Amino acid sequence: MEFFTMCVLAAGIGMALGTLGTGIGQGLAVKSAVEGVSRNPGASGKILTTMMIGLAMIESLAIYALVVCLIILFANPYKEVALELAKAVAK
């Protein structure tokens, strides 16, 4: 497999796993917040504030995964090394 093909596959799989985990985490957070508000409507302000802070932290994980995948695709520091190795193997 060519180096750039492997980079694209790695970025795609990494982004898929990163967003899968954060999607599940956000769903569980919203589910728990809705349950908490339904049990105690008076605490909805505190629950909403805490949930929003938690969702922002969870979403930052997806952004970190995106940044790492973009680095793999566009700013790979090992690109030149991989190309030299590929030329050496091809000879």
C-alpha positions in Angstrom: 0.0 0.0 0.0 1.3 3.5 -0.8 2.2 5.8 2.1 -0.3 8.4 1.3 -3.1 5.8 1.0 -2.2 4.6 4.5 -2.3 8.2 5.8 -5.7 8.8 4.4 -7.0 5.5 5.8 -5.5 6.3 9.2 -7.0 9.7 9.2 -10.4 8.4 8.3 -10.4 5.6 10.9 -9.1 8.0 13.5 -11.8 10.5 12.9 -14.4 7.8 12.8 -13.3 6.4 16.2 -12.9 9.9 17.7 -16.4 11.0 16.7 -18.0 7.7 17.7 -16.7 8.0 21.2 -17.7 11.7 21.6 -21.1 11.0 20.1 -21.8 8.3 22.6 -20.5 10.5 25.4 -22.7 13.4 24.4 -25.7 11.3 24.1 -25.2 9.8 27.6 -24.7 13.3 29.0 -27.9 14.7 27.5 -29.8 11.6 28.6 -28.7 12.0 32.2 -29.4 15.8 32.1 -32.9 15.2 30.9 -33.5 12.6 33.5 -32.2 14.9 36.2 -34.5 17.8 35.1 -37.5 15.5 34.9 -36.9 14.4 38.5 -36.1 17.8 39.9 -37.3 20.7 37.7 -36.1 23.2 40.2 -32.5 22.3 39.5 -32.7 22.7 35.8 -30.4 25.8 35.7 -27.6 24.1 37.5 -28.0 20.9 35.5 -28.0 22.8 32.2 -24.9 24.7 33.1 -23.0 21.6 34.2 -24.2 19.7 31.1 -23.0 22.5 28.8 -19.6 22.6 30.4 -19.4 18.8 30.1 -20.5 18.9 26.5 -17.8 21.4 25.7 -15.2 19.2 27.2 -16.4 16.2 25.3 -16.5 18.1 22.0 -12.9 19.2 22.5 -11.9 15.6 22.2 -13.5 15.4 18.8 -11.7 18.6 17.8 -8.4 17.1 19.0 -9.0 14.0 16.9 -9.7 16.2 13.9 -6.5 18.2 14.4 -4.5 15.0 14.7 -6.1 13.6 11.5 -5.4 16.9 9.7 -1.7 16.7 10.8 -1.6 13.1 9.5 -3.0 14.2 6.1 -1.2 17.5 5.5 1.7 18.1 7.8 3.2 14.6 8.2 6.7 15.1 9.5 7.7 11.6 8.3 6.6 12.1 4.7 10.2 12.5 3.4 11.5 9.6 5.4 8.7 7.3 4.1 9.4 8.4 0.5 13.1 7.6 0.8 12.3 4.2 2.3 9.9 3.5 -0.5 12.5 4.4 -3.1 15.1 2.2 -1.3 12.7 -0.7 -1.2 11.7 -0.3 -4.8 15.4 -0.6 -6.0 
